Amino acid sequence: MNKTLKRTDLFWLAFTGLVALVPLVPAIAANSFLMHVLILVLLYASMAQAWNIIGGYGGQTSFGHAVFFGIGAYGAGMAVVTYGLPPWPGALIGMLAAAVVAVLISYPCFKLSGHYFAIATFAIVEIFNRMFLVWYWVGGALGLDYMIVEEGLANLMWYDSKTGYFYCALVLFALIFGIVRFLEGHRFGYYLRAVREGQETAESLGVNSTAVKLSAMALSAALAALCGAFFVQYNLRVDPGMVMSLDMSMKFVLVAILGGAGTLAGPLLGAAVLVPLQEYTRALWGGLGGGVDLIIFGFLIIVIVVKQPAGISGIVRDVARRIARRPAAAKGGASVGTS
Amino acid sequence: MALLEVRDVTKKFGELVANDRVSFTVEAGTIVGLIGPNGAGKTTLFNCVSGLYPVTAGRIFFDGAEVTGLPSYRIARMGAVRTFQVVRPLKDMTVFDNVLVGAFLHGAGGAQAREAAESCIELCGLTEYADKPAGDLPIGGKKRLELARALATRPKLLMLDEVMAGLTSTEVKAALELIRHIREKGITLLIVEHVMEAIMPIADKVVVLDGGIKIAEGPPGEIIHDQRVITAYLGEKFSRRMQARKEGGANG
């Protein structure tokens, strides 16, 4: 009991400290490349955290999240470009549509176990990509290009400064992390982990594993769609290749797994390492042709997964344990039965 | 009316008949032992009753309702909860969280469930391991975890699949004490067990399976004299020993 109290205290201390620093960020990073990187860190952390609900806590490795992300992006994009509305109603419809699509896709896929689920979700990305390429109502292969509208929160669009986007990304991040933090301590979160650890065992304890997985998938997809809506507002254009690609799906998976799937801090850690790496390698070596950043990506993943399968958060935990053990050992190892 | 009624249940795997028209009842508040040699179909029967396997033929009733063909989570929610012979800890979760998953069944409120989980952990002697990953427990601990987790769901019928196999004799004694305690709380028990010294003294009734067929059903005192049971399973020596122990009054 004592130990967990201490850990949450530390968590809130770090949290308060970070929040206090937030207003300083735009001043330091005004309109620079750094600001862009920070926004992407928050966006990718949010995306990976959305994926983490079903992929990490639920243990169902989905390579289909680009589809949900894309649906959210198209929802906001079509509201603005096709209908001349603010992006908000489009984002909302996109979230609902993504949740519905996720449930429809997952229901048959969840009958497949383990790797087959992952493979099935792979195929779905390709199907949606092709479908959106030839679907003229959503802009086809050309995609949607934003026209000039009034900037501000109502239209979720800014031209001169990235500060507005930064704060929006921060809200997105706080929302999704808050939801996952709430779920962690809630019955649903426990059931989700129980299903991951042993579906038959969970069922023997009265857990309807299909319902748990489907709800987790729907929530995860809706939040991924919300991230997609932010993404399109930030890029001011969308086409199928940008959002509904395996490349995009991999980003969800890699950031979460590299950071530590199934942990609250993992997606943030993963994004904090991968995004700067990706953006700076692209800025430095972009002229060599796309790919150098991906080579480094791949190399890093291999190193981390081999060294610590639980990702960066696993490494952090090991280091924290080693530090915690030192004073305990000095006391004669009396810390074994801390309860 | 009986809490559990198994009526003519047959389970085939292809041509292999694992259970052949097995019928028996479990009365509320009793302890029923399910015994028989390896491969007699005890665990298969458990899997049928708990909804893990669909039955090939026959019907199962629990607490006044038919449960044949229901998914296992629905049967668990009705109050028939089982443990697994091959222990299945939720490995990456702590012992406490394992039991908490069980406790959430009838305690959606977090605080209530946590309290229930804590008391089950204490009852099963797992307090010192509560914060450890369940995968790190020694085998005896994992067996007790199976019990604690099932108990936390507040079942009406607790089905134990060889919880005492592989335990030391001291551990068996503790387990028996625990099972008596569980019965006193008003929970009915159906126990698959190989350790005869453990099951015979506590069971109100024993059902004996051999080759998928029920060969006997009755109080332990009668079962140990049943010639078919002795031939199929117990052996002459054991029967004499149990008899001698009974007459000597050293019934533990």
Interface residues (C-beta under 8 A of the other chain):
Chain A: K3 G185 H186 R187 Y190 Y191 R193 A194 E197 G198 E200 T201 A202 E203 S204 L205 G206 V207 N208 S209 G262 G337 T338 S339
Chain B: S50 L52 P71 S72 Y73 A76 R77 V81 R82 F84 R88 L90 K91 D92 M93 D97 L100 V101 G102 F104 L105 A108 G110 A113 T127 E128 A130 D131 R149 A150 T153
